[in-house]
Each structure stands twice: as structure tokens, then as C-alpha cells.
Amino acid sequence: MLTAPVRQLGESERRAVERLLDLDPYAGAQVAERVAARGLAWWRAEGRVLGYGSRRQLESVCWLGGNLTPVLATRQAVAAFADLLAGEDRICSSIVGRADAVLELWDRLSDTWGPARDVRPNQPLLATEALPEVPADPHVRLVRGAELDLLYPAAVAMYTEEVGVSPLTEDGGRGYRRRVTDMIRSGRAYARFVDGRVVFKAELAVVTRRTAQIQGVWVAPEWRGRGIATAAMAAVVRDALDRVAPTVSLYVNDFNLPARRVYERCGFRPVGTLATVLF
């Protein structure tokens, strides 16, 4: 029997939500960034924050927008979130978060929300607060505004390779181009250029006061196997720690062994396991 109902949280409970998110600063980073930027008012936040627990003791939260992200979700909270969500049409393009909560949610929602395009059940979550011991590539730098048209094709290639669908299909890529533009303007997009082409890229896709989360790591196919990724990632980590946040984090598919070796050389350590369900 559920002991506490799920409810949509509002701005009056923002401090309680922020305290909860601080308990899981890496897996909850995307939610923490959105709450810090937009608060909990649904009309500003481009999503809803659902809460499980009493008003005196908030136990778990779940972000529902473009993604569905449970944070610190106990089995009782997962069951309660699933009971509510099963009665709604799916609006999210993915479910992502700590593996135990995501996979339990998907088990309960798959009959009504399925099928999934892909389920990635084991994605190591990694973090570091130390400067890499390996040398950094001096040619990796922040992308300039005038270089958008150079970065954008590489970003599209990365997204298509990683997610399995092109970001151009939904609206011709307008939304994704805006996101790439925002990454450049906010000083979060990194690249190495050779002869006017991007051979390495990465961005700080999520930034909170606790961590900068790297996503979109990509090496041009013709440059793979040359050993450029370790020094390039070291440059990104160094700049992020010097300039942006006290820690750097990321998550990676378990089967991507070359990337995992690069991250290990750059000083990343395991801090959990995520899972992603893609629609």
C-alpha cells in the first residue's frame, strides 16, 4: 500500500527539492540545472516536477518534460510515479536516471508507453574533482560564435551516431541548431579544428553548482584510433574544473570500451550506474 501520494510540486517547495537534489548531485544534475534556472512553476520550467513523500519529508522527485528523470526514487516512489504516469500519454523522448529506478519504471510503464526504440540498461556514471595527470591538448578550445557552421555538422553526426536518429527529422534541425548555438554562446562547447574541420568536440551540456556534466563527446571517424581523445578530454576537464564547477561528470555506454579507457586515463571514477530508455 502506498503511504504517500504523488503530487506536482510548486515554487513553495523549491528548497526541499534543492536539498534532495544535493543528495545526488551527479545523477540529478539535469534536474538541478532546470530547477535552478526556471524554478518549479510549470509554466516557466518546460516540465513538471513530481514529488513523493509528505510535505514535511520529501523523499523522491521525478522530472517530466522532454525527458523523464527520477531522482532518489525508492521502489515505493517508483510504483507511485508509475501509477500516475500510466494514465497519461507519453510526452517524453527518453527515461534516464539511476538504473534501478529507470528499469523499474520502464517495467511498470512498458505496457502503456511501449515499445521503446532502445533500452540501455548499464551506463557507468563517472566523476572527477582532480585535474588530469595526462597532458592536455593545447589545440582544444572553446568554440567561437562565428564557428557555428563548422561545429554544427559534427554535432549532428555525433547525435545521430549516439542516439540512433537524426536531430534533423523533427523540425528540420531548428531546435537542435538553437541548442548548439546556446552551447557556444554560454562558453560550454569545445572543439579541435584541423584545416577548418572539427576533429574532436564535446560540451558541458549540464552545469550546476556541484558539477559540470560532459556530453556530446565525438571524434571524427577518420581521426579515430590516433590517440587524440585522451589529451582532448583532458583539456576539457581542466578548463571545466578551472572555470566552471568543482567536479566534472559524465555517463557512457558500458559497451563503449575505447571511451571508458579514455575517461579512466583522465581520472574519472565510478559513482553509479544510469540507464536510458529511448523512444
C-alpha positions in Angstrom: 0.0 0.0 0.0 1.3 3.4 -0.9 1.9 5.6 2.2 2.3 8.9 0.4 0.6 10.3 -2.7 2.4 11.8 -5.7 1.8 15.4 -6.3 3.1 18.1 -8.6 5.5 20.4 -6.7 5.4 24.1 -6.8 7.7 27.0 -6.0 6.9 26.9 -2.3 8.7 23.6 -2.1 11.8 24.6 -4.0 14.1 24.5 -1.1 13.1 21.0 -0.2 13.6 19.9 -3.8 17.1 21.5 -3.9 18.1 19.8 -0.7 17.0 16.5 -2.2 18.9 17.1 -5.4 22.0 17.9 -3.5 22.0 14.3 -2.2 22.5 13.0 -5.7 24.5 15.8 -7.5 25.6 13.6 -10.4 22.5 11.6 -11.4 20.2 14.5 -10.6 22.3 17.2 -12.4 19.9 17.7 -15.3 17.0 18.3 -13.0 19.1 20.5 -10.7 20.1 22.7 -13.6 16.5 23.2 -14.7 15.2 23.9 -11.2 18.0 26.5 -10.7 17.3 28.2 -14.0 13.5 28.1 -14.0 12.2 27.2 -10.6 9.2 24.9 -10.1 6.4 26.9 -11.7 5.2 24.6 -14.5 4.6 27.4 -16.9 8.2 28.5 -16.7 10.0 25.2 -16.3 9.0 23.5 -19.5 8.2 20.5 -17.5 6.8 19.3 -14.2 8.5 18.1 -11.0 6.5 15.4 -9.3 7.2 14.6 -5.6 6.8 11.6 -3.4 6.6 11.9 0.3 4.9 14.2 2.8 5.3 17.9 2.8 7.5 17.6 5.8 9.6 14.9 4.4 10.0 14.9 0.6 11.6 11.5 -0.3 11.9 11.4 -4.1 11.3 13.6 -7.1 10.7 12.9 -10.8 11.1 15.4 -13.7 8.7 15.1 -16.5 9.3 17.1 -19.7 11.3 16.2 -22.7 12.9 13.5 -20.5 11.5 11.6 -17.6 14.1 11.6 -14.8 13.5 10.0 -11.4 15.9 11.2 -8.6 16.4 9.2 -5.4 13.4 7.2 -6.2 12.7 4.4 -3.8 10.7 1.3 -5.0 7.6 2.8 -3.3 8.2 6.1 -5.1 8.7 4.4 -8.5 5.5 2.5 -8.0 3.6 5.7 -7.2 5.1 7.6 -10.1 4.3 4.8 -12.5 0.7 4.6 -11.3 0.3 8.2 -12.1 2.1 8.3 -15.4 0.5 5.2 -16.8 -2.7 7.2 -17.0 -1.1 9.9 -19.1 0.1 10.0 -22.7 3.8 9.8 -23.1 5.3 13.2 -23.9 9.0 12.4 -23.1 11.5 11.2 -25.6 13.5 9.2 -23.0 13.6 7.9 -19.5 17.0 8.5 -17.9 18.4 8.2 -14.4 19.8 5.8 -11.9 19.5 2.3 -13.4 17.4 0.7 -10.7 14.7 3.4 -10.8 14.6 3.7 -14.6 14.4 0.0 -15.3 11.7 -0.5 -12.6 9.7 2.5 -14.1 10.0 1.0 -17.6 8.9 -2.4 -16.4 5.8 -0.8 -15.0 5.2 1.6 -17.9 6.1 -0.5 -20.9 2.7 -1.9 -21.5 1.2 1.5 -21.9 4.2 3.5 -23.2 5.9 0.9 -25.3 7.6 -0.1 -27.4 11.0 1.5 -26.8 13.3 2.2 -29.6 16.3 1.2 -27.4 17.0 0.3 -23.8 20.5 0.9 -22.4 20.5 -0.7 -19.0 24.1 -0.2 -18.0 25.7 3.2 -18.4 28.5 3.9 -15.9 28.2 7.3 -14.3 31.7 8.8 -13.7 33.1 11.9 -12.0 36.3 13.6 -11.0 37.4 16.6 -9.0 41.1 16.3 -9.8 43.0 17.8 -12.7 44.0 15.1 -15.2 47.5 13.8 -14.9 47.8 13.2 -18.6 48.9 16.2 -20.8 46.1 18.3 -22.3 45.8 19.0 -26.0 46.6 22.7 -26.4 44.6 22.9 -29.6 41.2 22.0 -27.9 39.5 25.3 -27.1 36.1 26.9 -26.7 34.2 27.3 -30.0 33.6 30.9 -31.2 30.3 32.2 -32.4 31.5 32.5 -36.0 32.3 28.8 -36.0 28.8 27.6 -35.6 28.6 26.4 -39.2 31.8 24.3 -38.6 30.6 22.8 -35.4 27.0 22.1 -36.4 27.6 19.2 -38.9 29.9 17.5 -36.3 27.2 17.9 -33.6 24.6 16.4 -36.0 26.9 13.4 -36.7 27.5 12.8 -33.0 23.8 12.9 -32.2 22.8 10.6 -35.0 25.6 8.1 -34.1 24.8 8.2 -30.4 21.1 8.4 -30.2 20.3 6.4 -33.4 18.1 9.0 -35.1 18.9 12.3 -36.7 18.1 15.6 -34.9 17.0 17.0 -38.2 13.9 14.8 -38.5 11.5 16.5 -36.1 11.7 20.2 -37.2 14.4 20.3 -39.8 17.0 20.7 -37.0 16.0 24.2 -35.9 15.7 23.2 -32.3 18.9 21.4 -32.3 20.7 24.2 -34.0 19.4 26.6 -31.3 20.8 24.2 -28.7 24.3 24.1 -30.3 24.2 27.9 -30.6 23.4 28.2 -26.9 26.2 25.9 -26.0 28.7 28.2 -27.9 27.3 31.4 -26.5 27.4 30.1 -22.9 31.0 29.0 -23.2 30.3 25.3 -23.0 31.3 24.0 -26.4 34.8 22.7 -27.1 36.5 21.6 -30.3 39.7 20.9 -32.0 39.9 22.2 -35.6 42.2 20.9 -38.3 42.1 22.6 -41.7 38.7 24.2 -40.9 37.1 20.9 -39.8 36.1 19.6 -36.4 38.1 16.5 -35.5 37.1 16.5 -31.8 34.1 18.0 -29.9 32.5 17.9 -26.5 30.2 20.2 -24.5 29.3 20.9 -20.9 25.7 20.0 -21.5 24.6 20.4 -17.9 26.1 22.8 -15.3 25.2 23.1 -11.7 26.9 24.5 -8.7 28.0 20.9 -7.9 29.2 19.6 -11.3 29.7 20.2 -15.0 28.4 17.2 -17.0 30.1 16.5 -20.3 28.1 15.2 -23.2 28.4 15.0 -26.9 32.0 13.7 -27.0 32.9 12.9 -30.6 36.0 12.2 -32.7 35.7 12.4 -36.5 35.8 8.9 -37.9 39.0 9.4 -39.9 40.8 10.5 -36.7 39.7 7.6 -34.6 42.5 5.3 -33.4 45.1 8.0 -33.5 45.0 8.6 -29.7 43.8 12.2 -29.8 40.8 11.7 -27.4 42.7 11.4 -24.1 44.5 14.7 -24.5 41.4 16.4 -25.9 39.3 15.2 -23.0 42.0 16.3 -20.5 41.8 19.8 -22.0 38.0 19.9 -21.5 38.2 18.6 -17.9 40.9 21.1 -17.0 39.0 24.0 -18.3 35.8 22.9 -16.7 37.4 22.5 -13.3 39.3 25.8 -13.6 36.4 27.8 -14.8 33.0 26.2 -14.3 32.4 23.7 -11.5 34.1 21.9 -8.6 33.6 18.5 -10.3 33.2 17.1 -13.8 30.9 14.2 -14.5 29.6 12.1 -17.5 28.0 8.8 -18.3 28.9 6.4 -21.0 27.5 3.2 -22.6 29.1 0.2 -21.0 30.0 -1.3 -24.4 32.0 1.8 -25.4 35.3 0.4 -24.2 37.6 2.9 -26.0 35.7 5.8 -24.4 35.8 4.2 -21.0 39.6 3.8 -21.2 39.9 7.5 -22.2 37.9 8.6 -19.2 39.8 6.4 -16.9 43.1 7.9 -18.1 41.6 11.4 -17.4 40.9 10.5 -13.8 37.2 9.7 -13.8 36.0 7.2 -11.2 32.6 5.4 -11.0 29.9 7.0 -8.9 26.9 4.9 -10.0 25.1 3.4 -12.9 22.5 5.0 -15.1 20.1 3.6 -17.6 18.3 5.1 -20.6 15.1 4.2 -22.4 14.8 5.8 -25.8 11.6 6.3 -27.7 
